Amino acid sequence: MPYVGYVEFNVPDAAGTAEFFEAVFGWKATPFFEGYLSVQHGDEPGIDTGIQQAEGPATTVATLSVPDLDEAVTRVQAHGGTIVVPRFPIPGVGYAAYFTEPNGLTVGMWEADTSAG
């Protein structure tokens, strides 16, 4: 069953947000690619977090881990959801896409595939 496997903070100042969470909670954000930082949960229970430089108001997006991204995209669309970011590769990690459900909530999906490039 798909589950929330990642959460992403989209903020106007990724470095500032990372500094805040480090000061308050001891999080260690590391660069993943330009404008994107990654915080690994390590040995503690939890999920990894991305902090992304983004325009507009700050948002949090939950990302569901799915076994087959193409099938999940088809099901989202069949049930009234809208794909807002089509499938794209995350090199060495997998493939992702973003959708909105009928009430407007934005959610990410990703399929693990270390050969993604």
GROMACS elastic network, one bead per residue, 0.5 to 0.9 nm:
[ bonds ]
;  ai    aj funct       b0    kb
    1    65     6  0.86906   500
    1    66     6  0.75479   500
    1    67     6  0.84019   500
    2     5     6  0.85716   500
    2    64     6  0.59664   500
    2    65     6  0.53601   500
    2    67     6  0.74420   500
    2   109     6  0.89968   500
    3    63     6  0.81862   500
    3    64     6  0.51792   500
    3    65     6  0.55509   500
    3    66     6  0.74275   500
    4     7     6  0.76059   500
    4    47     6  0.81640   500
    4    62     6  0.62946   500
    4    63     6  0.55568   500
    4    65     6  0.62014   500
    4   109     6  0.88449   500
    5    46     6  0.87991   500
    5    47     6  0.59252   500
    5    48     6  0.74370   500
    5    62     6  0.78440   500
    5    63     6  0.60614   500
    5    64     6  0.55979   500
    5    65     6  0.54629   500
    5   110     6  0.87986   500
    6    47     6  0.55584   500
    6    48     6  0.53762   500
    6    49     6  0.58714   500
    6    50     6  0.77092   500
    6    61     6  0.85748   500
    6    62     6  0.61512   500
    6    63     6  0.50596   500
    6    64     6  0.69649   500
    6    65     6  0.78730   500
    6   108     6  0.88400   500
    7    47     6  0.73299   500
    7    48     6  0.67382   500
    7    50     6  0.63709   500
    7    51     6  0.88036   500
    7    60     6  0.69901   500
    7    61     6  0.57261   500
    7    63     6  0.57187   500
    7    64     6  0.88204   500
    7   108     6  0.87631   500
    8    48     6  0.86757   500
    8    49     6  0.55498   500
    8    51     6  0.58322   500
    8    52     6  0.71172   500
    8    59     6  0.82378   500
    8    60     6  0.56273   500
    8    61     6  0.51086   500
    8    62     6  0.63944   500
    8    63     6  0.75149   500
    8   108     6  0.89764   500
    9    14     6  0.84512   500
    9    17     6  0.87958   500
    9    49     6  0.74779   500
    9    50     6  0.60784   500
    9    52     6  0.60570   500
    9    53     6  0.85956   500
    9    58     6  0.72511   500
    9    59     6  0.59843   500
    9    61     6  0.65509   500
    9    62     6  0.89936   500
   10    13     6  0.87788   500
   10    14     6  0.77162   500
   10    50     6  0.82590   500
   10    51     6  0.61072   500
   10    53     6  0.60275   500
   10    54     6  0.54168   500
   10    55     6  0.81430   500
   10    56     6  0.88306   500
   10    57     6  0.81736   500
   10    58     6  0.54758   500
   10    59     6  0.52339   500
   10    60     6  0.61937   500
   10    61     6  0.77421   500
   11    14     6  0.58147   500
   11    17     6  0.74927   500
   11    51     6  0.72909   500
   11    52     6  0.61750   500
   11    53     6  0.53700   500
   11    54     6  0.51943   500
   11    55     6  0.70208   500
   11    56     6  0.77020   500
   11    57     6  0.69559   500
   11    59     6  0.67586   500
   11    60     6  0.87147   500
   12    16     6  0.88608   500
   12    17     6  0.88134   500
   12    52     6  0.82333   500
   12    53     6  0.55052   500
   12    54     6  0.51555   500
   12    55     6  0.54882   500
   12    56     6  0.68870   500
   12    57     6  0.74058   500
   12    58     6  0.67930   500
   13    16     6  0.52978   500
   13    17     6  0.62478   500
   13    18     6  0.86549   500
   13    52     6  0.82635   500
   13    53     6  0.59053   500
   13    54     6  0.77314   500
   14    17     6  0.51357   500
   14    18     6  0.60932   500
   14    19     6  0.85848   500
   14    35     6  0.70345   500
   14    36     6  0.72856   500
   14    37     6  0.74149   500
   14    51     6  0.58087   500
   14    52     6  0.56853   500
   14    54     6  0.80279   500
   15    18     6  0.50595   500
   15    19     6  0.61391   500
   15    20     6  0.86412   500
   15    29     6  0.88848   500
   15    35     6  0.86001   500
   15    37     6  0.81769   500
   15    51     6  0.83611   500
   15    53     6  0.82251   500
   16    19     6  0.50598   500
   16    20     6  0.62200   500
   16    21     6  0.87829   500
   17    20     6  0.50617   500
   17    21     6  0.63297   500
   17    22     6  0.85790   500
   17    51     6  0.75823   500
   18    21     6  0.52731   500
   18    22     6  0.60968   500
   18    23     6  0.86071   500
   18    27     6  0.76583   500
   18    28     6  0.77787   500
   18    29     6  0.61691   500
   18    37     6  0.78952   500
   18    39     6  0.88263   500
   18    51     6  0.71265   500
   19    22     6  0.50741   500
   19    23     6  0.61030   500
   19    24     6  0.85653   500
   19    27     6  0.85043   500
   19    28     6  0.87341   500
   19    29     6  0.84088   500
   20    23     6  0.52120   500
   20    24     6  0.61083   500
   20    25     6  0.82574   500
   20    27     6  0.89396   500
   21    24     6  0.51318   500
   21    25     6  0.54135   500
   21    26     6  0.65811   500
   21    27     6  0.57523   500
   21    28     6  0.82992   500
   21    29     6  0.88295   500
   22    25     6  0.54272   500
   22    28     6  0.60270   500
   22    29     6  0.77513   500
   23    26     6  0.57999   500
   23    27     6  0.77226   500
   24    27     6  0.80763   500
   27    39     6  0.67008   500
   27    40     6  0.83558   500
   27    41     6  0.85003   500
   28    38     6  0.83185   500
   28    39     6  0.59909   500
   28    40     6  0.77889   500
   29    37     6  0.57161   500
   29    38     6  0.52913   500
   29    40     6  0.77293   500
   29    49     6  0.88857   500
   29    50     6  0.84730   500
   29    51     6  0.81656   500
   30    36     6  0.85781   500
   30    37     6  0.53009   500
   30    38     6  0.53158   500
   30    39     6  0.65338   500
   30    40     6  0.87594   500
   31    34     6  0.71882   500
   31    35     6  0.79061   500
   31    36     6  0.61284   500
   31    38     6  0.62266   500
   32    35     6  0.82530   500
   32    36     6  0.56747   500
   32    37     6  0.52861   500
   32    38     6  0.59359   500
   32    50     6  0.87850   500
   33    36     6  0.53225   500
   33    37     6  0.71184   500
   34    37     6  0.81328   500
   34    53     6  0.87463   500
   35    51     6  0.82926   500
   35    52     6  0.58632   500
   35    53     6  0.50236   500
   35    54     6  0.82031   500
   36    50     6  0.68620   500
   36    51     6  0.57389   500
   36    53     6  0.62484   500
   37    49     6  0.84113   500
   37    50     6  0.56662   500
   37    51     6  0.50077   500
   37    52     6  0.63356   500
   37    53     6  0.86598   500
   38    48     6  0.73592   500
   38    49     6  0.59035   500
   38    51     6  0.62749   500
   38    52     6  0.86586   500
   39    42     6  0.88020   500
   39    48     6  0.57473   500
   39    49     6  0.50671   500
   39    50     6  0.61861   500
   39    51     6  0.78648   500
   40    47     6  0.74086   500
   40    49     6  0.65869   500
   40    50     6  0.87267   500
   41    44     6  0.59495   500
   41    45     6  0.70667   500
   41    46     6  0.59495   500
   41    47     6  0.57990   500
   41    48     6  0.52238   500
   41    49     6  0.77828   500
   42    45     6  0.79525   500
   42    46     6  0.84448   500
   42    47     6  0.88100   500
   42    48     6  0.83160   500
   43    46     6  0.87579   500
   44    47     6  0.89735   500
   54    57     6  0.83046   500
   54    58     6  0.78145   500
   55    58     6  0.81174   500
   56    59     6  0.87759   500
   60   106     6  0.88300   500
   61   105     6  0.87891   500
   61   106     6  0.64558   500
   61   107     6  0.56834   500
   61   108     6  0.66840   500
   62   106     6  0.80925   500
   62   107     6  0.55932   500
   62   108     6  0.61122   500
   62   109     6  0.84313   500
   63    96     6  0.88849   500
   63    98     6  0.83786   500
   63   107     6  0.58922   500
   63   109     6  0.50954   500
   63   110     6  0.69220   500
   64   107     6  0.75324   500
   64   108     6  0.60438   500
   64   110     6  0.62924   500
   64   111     6  0.87489   500
   65    69     6  0.87965   500
   65   108     6  0.86866   500
   65   109     6  0.58899   500
   65   110     6  0.51822   500
   65   111     6  0.60615   500
   65   112     6  0.77471   500
   66    69     6  0.61212   500
   66    72     6  0.71898   500
   66   109     6  0.65374   500
   66   110     6  0.59470   500
   66   111     6  0.53590   500
   66   112     6  0.80567   500
   67    71     6  0.86722   500
   67    72     6  0.84553   500
   67   110     6  0.82878   500
   67   111     6  0.57776   500
   67   112     6  0.76136   500
   68    71     6  0.54534   500
   68    72     6  0.63017   500
   68    73     6  0.88087   500
   68   110     6  0.84479   500
   68   111     6  0.61257   500
   68   112     6  0.89158   500
   69    73     6  0.61223   500
   69    74     6  0.86358   500
   69    87     6  0.78824   500
   69    95     6  0.74298   500
   69    96     6  0.73113   500
   69    97     6  0.78544   500
   69   109     6  0.70636   500
   69   110     6  0.63868   500
   69   111     6  0.55552   500
   70    73     6  0.51343   500
   70    74     6  0.63283   500
   70    75     6  0.87486   500
   70    87     6  0.80635   500
   71    74     6  0.51210   500
   71    75     6  0.62674   500
   71    76     6  0.86768   500
   72    75     6  0.50483   500
   72    76     6  0.60885   500
   72    77     6  0.86393   500
   72   109     6  0.80889   500
   73    76     6  0.51194   500
   73    77     6  0.63002   500
   73    78     6  0.85988   500
   73    81     6  0.88723   500
   73    82     6  0.89253   500
   73    83     6  0.72946   500
   73    86     6  0.86938   500
   73    87     6  0.86191   500
   73    97     6  0.79877   500
   73    98     6  0.89948   500
   73    99     6  0.82947   500
   73   109     6  0.86472   500
   74    77     6  0.52986   500
   74    78     6  0.61174   500
   74    79     6  0.87607   500
   75    79     6  0.62551   500
   75    80     6  0.88451   500
   75    81     6  0.84318   500
   76    79     6  0.54099   500
   76    80     6  0.65737   500
   76    82     6  0.70583   500
   76    83     6  0.77781   500
   76    99     6  0.77124   500
   76   100     6  0.87014   500
   76   101     6  0.76038   500
   77    80     6  0.53316   500
   77    82     6  0.59215   500
   77    83     6  0.72460   500
   77    99     6  0.89491   500
   78    81     6  0.72639   500
   79   101     6  0.85250   500
   79   102     6  0.83818   500
   80   101     6  0.69096   500
   80   102     6  0.58323   500
   81    99     6  0.66086   500
   81   100     6  0.56137   500
   81   102     6  0.54354   500
   81   103     6  0.88287   500
   81   104     6  0.86540   500
   82    98     6  0.86362   500
   82    99     6  0.53533   500
   82   100     6  0.52667   500
   82   101     6  0.65565   500
   82   102     6  0.77194   500
   82   104     6  0.89946   500
   83    86     6  0.61534   500
   83    97     6  0.74046   500
   83    98     6  0.59750   500
   83   100     6  0.65275   500
   83   101     6  0.88878   500
   84    97     6  0.78089   500
   84    98     6  0.56044   500
   84    99     6  0.50311   500
   84   100     6  0.67963   500
   84   106     6  0.84720   500
   85    88     6  0.80945   500
   85    96     6  0.85678   500
   85    97     6  0.53879   500
   85    99     6  0.67192   500
   85   108     6  0.89091   500
   86    96     6  0.78124   500
   86    97     6  0.50838   500
   86    98     6  0.67039   500
   86    99     6  0.83477   500
   87    95     6  0.63475   500
   87    96     6  0.53259   500
   87    98     6  0.78959   500
   87   110     6  0.87771   500
   88    94     6  0.86253   500
   88    95     6  0.54926   500
   88    96     6  0.55092   500
   88    97     6  0.64484   500
   89    92     6  0.85377   500
   89    93     6  0.79797   500
   89    94     6  0.59796   500
   89    96     6  0.64812   500
   89   116     6  0.57845   500
   89   117     6  0.59078   500
   90    93     6  0.54142   500
   90    94     6  0.52533   500
   90    95     6  0.56222   500
   90    96     6  0.71735   500
   90   113     6  0.88989   500
   90   114     6  0.88972   500
   90   116     6  0.63563   500
   90   117     6  0.65807   500
   91    94     6  0.65838   500
   91    95     6  0.82581   500
   91   113     6  0.88485   500
   91   114     6  0.74154   500
   91   115     6  0.74099   500
   91   116     6  0.50193   500
   92   112     6  0.89644   500
   92   113     6  0.70386   500
   92   115     6  0.56354   500
   92   116     6  0.52990   500
   92   117     6  0.63131   500
   93   111     6  0.84485   500
   93   112     6  0.59416   500
   93   113     6  0.56393   500
   93   115     6  0.74115   500
   93   116     6  0.63413   500
   93   117     6  0.84652   500
   94   110     6  0.68245   500
   94   111     6  0.55396   500
   94   114     6  0.57488   500
   94   115     6  0.72246   500
   94   116     6  0.51575   500
   94   117     6  0.80822   500
   95   109     6  0.83452   500
   95   110     6  0.54736   500
   95   111     6  0.53400   500
   95   112     6  0.66755   500
   95   113     6  0.69772   500
   95   116     6  0.68118   500
   95   117     6  0.89847   500
   96   108     6  0.70481   500
   96   109     6  0.54726   500
   96   111     6  0.64418   500
   96   112     6  0.88049   500
   97   107     6  0.86879   500
   97   108     6  0.58269   500
   97   109     6  0.54446   500
   97   110     6  0.65559   500
   98   106     6  0.69080   500
   98   107     6  0.57122   500
   98   109     6  0.61531   500
   98   110     6  0.87837   500
   99   104     6  0.89180   500
   99   105     6  0.81206   500
   99   106     6  0.56462   500
   99   107     6  0.55269   500
   99   108     6  0.63487   500
   99   109     6  0.80843   500
  100   103     6  0.75697   500
  100   104     6  0.52144   500
  100   105     6  0.51760   500
  100   107     6  0.61829   500
  100   108     6  0.87353   500
  101   104     6  0.54152   500
  101   105     6  0.55520   500
  101   106     6  0.67903   500
  101   107     6  0.77562   500
  102   105     6  0.75658   500
  112   116     6  0.85681   500
  113   116     6  0.56453   500
  114   117     6  0.83871   500
